[in-house]
Amino acid sequence: MRVSLVLDNLASDGLRSQHGLSFLVETDDGSVLFDAGQSDEWFHNLIALGRDSKAIKAVGVSHGHYDHTGGLSEKC
């Protein structure tokens, strides 16, 4: 299993930051996107990190605030 921080309020080179949170949990059976930030910035970062969005098999949400769910309507 590999857990990657996809989006938060700090960013490294080539990544975008945003108030919010998004993790990608990768297993041999596929990936789970956990939270999706405020918008589709998580998707940009996912690609920049070299991860395949088509491998996402499920989405988990920690709670219903906009900074954890706003990006769901953009790409999910």
C-alpha positions, -999 to +999 in steps of 0.1 A: +000+000+000+012+035-008-004+067+006+003+100-013-006+135-002-022+149-034-034+183-022-032+205+009-023+241+017+014+237+010+028+226-024+061+214-038+074+224-072+050+217-100+021+211-076-008+234-067-019+242-032-053+249-018-071+251+015-084+216+018-071+180+016-068+151-007-049+117-004-045+089-028-044+054-013-029+029-038-032-009-034-027-038-058-065-038-063-067-002-073-067+033-057-090+052-034-092+090-035-097+102+001-112+137+001-110+160-030-102+195-018-122+225-029-119+221-067-102+200-094-067+211-083-063+175-069-066+162-105-038+185-117-016+173-088-025+136-094-012+139-130+019+159-119+027+131-094+025+106-122-006+088-109-033+073-131-068+087-124-083+057-141-069+035-113-093+052-088-119+026-079-136+044-050-138+078-032-139+083+005-149+115+023-139+123+058-167+148+063-190+171+042-171+204+044-165+222+010-127+219+014-129+181+014-158+176-011-158+205-035-135+187-060-158+157-063-182+174-087-153+184-110-139+150-119-157+122-101 
